Structure formats: structure tokens, C-alpha cells
């Protein structure tokens, strides 16, 4: 039983910027990361968008938020806002 409660802390966390409000209690969060180009070796910035659940409906466009992976909440939502 105690191992189940410890696994909750192992969920993925991402920090990103809210880029749009897509309906009630849903926001789109852009998470940027840097990686090396596989052929040329140059460092490039990539961005991935996640749909996140915002229970309080408090996040606004431009806010920096932390999201956590969770169970599927809809067809596209797999993340929720932590801060």
C-alpha cells in the first residue's frame, strides 16, 4: 500500500507558458526545450503544446505554470496545472 502513495511523486513535471484558453477549465501550455540537431550539432529550441486541466480556471494567457502528468481527462487532456 505504501508503494502506491510513493509512485505519485514520480509523475512527470513540465514548466511552460499558457498560450491559449481552450474552453472551460482547459488551457494550452507551450513547453520549450533545447536539443542538439542530430546532423549539424547546432542547439535548437523545440516547443511542444500540452492541453492541461485548470480546476480553478485561474490561469491566463502569458502565465508561467507547472503541469503534472495525470490520468486521461478527455481525448487530448493528460496533464493538470500544479502551480
Secondary structure, 3 states (H helix, E strand, C coil): CHHHHHHHHHCCEEEEEEEEECCCCEEEEEEEEEEECCCCCCEEEEEEEEEEECCCCCCCCCCEEEEEECCCCCCCCCEEECC
